[in-house]
Structure formats: C-alpha cells, structure tokens
Amino acid sequence: MKALVLFSGGVDSTTCLAIAVKKYGAGEVLALSISYGQKHSREIQAADDIAEFYGVEHKILDLSVLFEGSDCSLLVGSDKEIPKESYAEQLKKTDGNPVSTYVPFRNGLFLSSAASIALSRGCSEIYYGAHSDDAAGNAYPDCSKEFNDAINRAIFLGSGNELQVTAPFIGMNKAEVVKTGIELDVPYEKTWSCYEGGEKPCGVCGTCRDRIAAFRANGLDFD
C-alpha cells in the first residue's frame, strides 16, 4: 500500500481519491472514512459506494467517543440546529471564532489516526481535501495552510521521515477543486456533502451552498 486517503465521500476527498488512484493505482490506495458521531450516515454510505466504484480498499474508523463532550451542531449529542446560511453569514456572528459545525480539532485527530494506520500499512503519503474556502475567516482553522504545514512536519518527523501529508487543494477554492475533478472524471453524482441526512441534500446549509456554487461555476447542474 502506498497512499491513504482521508475519505468522507464528499467532493474534496473524492477528488483526492481520484488523484491518488491515478498516481498509484487502485490496488495501492486505502480509503479511510471516520465515524465521529455524525447525526447521519449518508456520507459513510456515499464513501462506501465511491470506494467500490474506484476499486479501492475502504476502512471505517470509529472515533466518536472522542467527541462525546462536544456541542458541535453536527454531532448526535448536540441539540443545536445546523445553520441554514453561508459560512460568511455565520462568521459575522462568531466574533472570529470557528462556526458551529467545526468539530473540535477534527483534522488533527483524523490525520494523527491516519498516520498510525498508514505507517502500519506501509504507506508513504496521506491525502486530505482541505481547501482555502473552508479555512477562510477561521471557519475551519484545521483547514488552513498554516495548520497543514505544521501537521505535515509533525507527522513527517514523528514517522521517522517516512510519511508525508499531501493537501493538493490547500491553495485552491472549491470551484477549482471541482475543475480538477472534472478533468479526472470524478463521479460527483455519487458524492454527499450535506450536513443533513435526508433523502436529498437540503441545499441551504453552508456546505450545500458551497457545493452548488462550485458546481455551477464549472457548468454542472446537479446538486
């Protein structure tokens, strides 16, 4: 195994998966999805379908116990409503703090766990789909370039210089991610981004709004 992809079944991680498969081949890529106490399982289902589409091994890791004390609106233990507005609108109300859908230090925990698994499986590279839109305004601070540089160095040093973190979209916005994916024939119709777990995406949560805008910017007409 050569690469591990942190894989949510959404637009960004699926595009990462396509990049890794193109570089290494499906047989050398492990897709790792994390169950962290989400209010729905739609993204895990999507991840499973997409992993089967690409023919890659798919592993699901349960880290939900780590977030049991969190009041993040995405989690089953929270009674907060998931905001139905853009991240920019949400940030106007947070006084510079992360938005309510920020899962505490999620990417730090995910990448650390992924590093252990990647090293155990002989991988030399971890992919994850952080991009500049998510980092903007401190909405998700663990998607920033500064965070990525720091965690990459920590994992590289802590692995004895054997493992690196690759965030190919760290300087891109979501529309640019989708443009990259179109060139790779990514099956975006199979992906799931919505924070709700309904039959169809809600269309109004922050991630739905970003997804729709990115698709439309690239001439795609599905949500």
JOCOR-V180477 format. One record per backbone hydrogen bond with DSSP energy under -1.0 kcal/mol. CO is the residue of the C=O (numbers start at 1). NH is the residue of the N-H. If there is no record, write none. Layout:
# JOCOR-V180477
{{CO NH} {CO NH}}
This chain:
# JOCOR-V180477
{{2 124} {3 30} {4 127} {5 32} {9 192} {10 14} {11 15} {12 16} {13 17} {14 18} {15 19} {16 20} {17 21} {18 22} {19 23} {20 24} {21 25} {25 28} {26 29} {28 2} {28 3} {29 57} {30 5} {31 59} {32 7} {33 61} {35 63} {37 76} {41 45} {42 46} {43 47} {44 48} {45 49} {46 50} {47 51} {48 52} {49 53} {50 54} {51 55} {51 56} {57 31} {59 33} {61 35} {63 66} {64 67} {65 68} {67 70} {72 75} {74 39} {75 78} {86 90} {87 91} {90 93} {94 97} {99 102} {100 73} {103 106} {105 109} {106 110} {107 111} {108 112} {109 113} {110 114} {111 115} {112 116} {113 117} {114 118} {115 119} {116 120} {117 121} {118 123} {119 122} {124 164} {125 4} {126 166} {127 6} {131 135} {132 136} {134 140} {135 138} {136 139} {139 99} {140 143} {141 144} {144 148} {145 149} {146 150} {147 151} {148 152} {149 153} {150 154} {151 155} {152 156} {153 157} {154 158} {155 159} {156 161} {157 160} {164 126} {166 128} {167 170} {169 172} {172 132} {173 177} {174 178} {175 179} {176 180} {177 181} {178 182} {179 183} {181 186} {182 185} {186 188} {187 190} {188 191} {205 209} {206 210} {207 211} {208 212} {209 213} {210 214} {211 215} {212 216} {213 217} {215 218} {215 220} {216 219}}
